[in-house]
Amino acid sequence: MMRRDHYTILCVEDNPINMALMHHIFKKYPQILLLKADSAEQAFELVEEEKPDLILMDIQLPGMDGYEALNYLKSKKDTRHIPIMAVSSYAMDSDIARGLKAGFAEYITKPIDLKIFLGRVRELILETEAAVSLEE
């Protein structure tokens, strides 16, 4: 399998400070295009237009929350294959278990551990790439 030279990640986060942190993290990686949405509804438009390789989803969003957004994206044929990682301040073991049971590919708590976070981002992108190449 040949790796692509760039990947698109959509970050769905309504807190400007947390969004700035994501921008700061990913600006070091020129092969990653970071798209930003501050609501689930805005994310749906970007997903349709840009077809991201990975979605980073806050749980607590204005309007539709992260769980509702997850369910919506997983119900659509064109988006159900995109891994969605919860990035949330809800950090109790029960929150993590609920998120994974709901269908998030990963559940990372804030404040994020950068090494773990980037490792899982990499793994999820590569898993998606492998799955897509198997389908073709």
N, C-alpha and C positions, 0 to 999 in steps of 0.2 A: 504494500500500500504506500502510495506516495503522499506525503503531507502537503497541504496547501500552504501558500505563502502568507495568507492572512485569515483572520477569524473575526467574526462580529459578535460582540457581547452587548446585550441590552440590559441596562440597569434600571429597575423600576423602584424609585426612591423619592419620597416627597420632602425629605429633610435636606436642605441645601448643604449643610456641613457634611453629612454622610455622602452626598453625591460628589462633593469636592474631594473627599477622601478616595472614592473610587477613581475619579479622574487622576488624582495624584498617583495611585497605585499603578494604573494601566498606562499612563503616559510614558513609562519606562520601556514599554513593549510596542515597538512600531508595527509589529505584525497583528496587533489587536486594535480593531476599531470599536470604540466604546460609544454606544448610543444611549441616550438618556431620556427617561420618561418619568414624570412626577405623579402619574395616576395609571391605574390599570387600563382605563379607556384610551389614554394616549399610547400606552404600550401596545394595545391591539392594533392600532394604525401602523405603528412602526414595525411590528412583527409581520404584518401583511406586506408592507413595502420592502423591508430589508431582509427578511428571513434570517434572523440571527442564529448563531451556532449554540448559544447559551443565553439563558435569561437569569439574571440575579433579581430576586423578588423580595421586597420588604413585605412583611405581613400586615402591618398597620398602615393603610393607605387611605387617602380621602375617597369617599364614594365606595367603590367596590374594594374589598380587602384582598390580601394576597391569596387566601384560600379560594375565594370566588373566582379570581383571575386564573388560578391554577386549574380549577375545574373547567372553566370556559376554554382555555387553551388545550387542555387534554381531550376535550370533547370534539375538537375540530380535526379533520383528517390532515390538513396541511400543517398543523402545528403540534400535534400530539407527540411527535418524535423529538421535539426540542427539549433538552433537559432544563429543568427549572430548579435553581438553587435558592432556598429561602435564606435570607440574610436578615436576622431579626434580633431585636433586643429582648424578645421573650425567650429566656434562657433556662427555664426550669426543665428538668428531665421530661416532664409530662408534655411540655410545649414541643420539645424536639421529637418525642415519640409521635405526637399528634401530626406534626408536619410530615414526617417520613411515612406514616400510615396514609396520609392524605394523597401522597404521590410526589412530593418533592424529591428530586434526585439526591439532594443533600440539604442539610439544615445547619447553617453556620450562625453562631451567636455573636452579637456585638458586646463589647468591642472585639473585633475579629483578630484572630491569631493569623498574622500575615502568611507565615510559612504553610500552615494547614490550608488556609483559604486558597492560595495560589496553586498548591498541589492538587486540590480538588477541582479547581477551575480547569487546570491542564488535563486531568484525567477525564473529566466530563466532556471536554471538547474532543479529545482523542477517541473516546468511546462513541461519540456521535459520528465522527468522521468514519470510524470503522463500520458502524451500523449502516451508514449511508452507502459506503462503497460495497457492502454486501448486498444491498438492495438493487444496485445498478446492474 
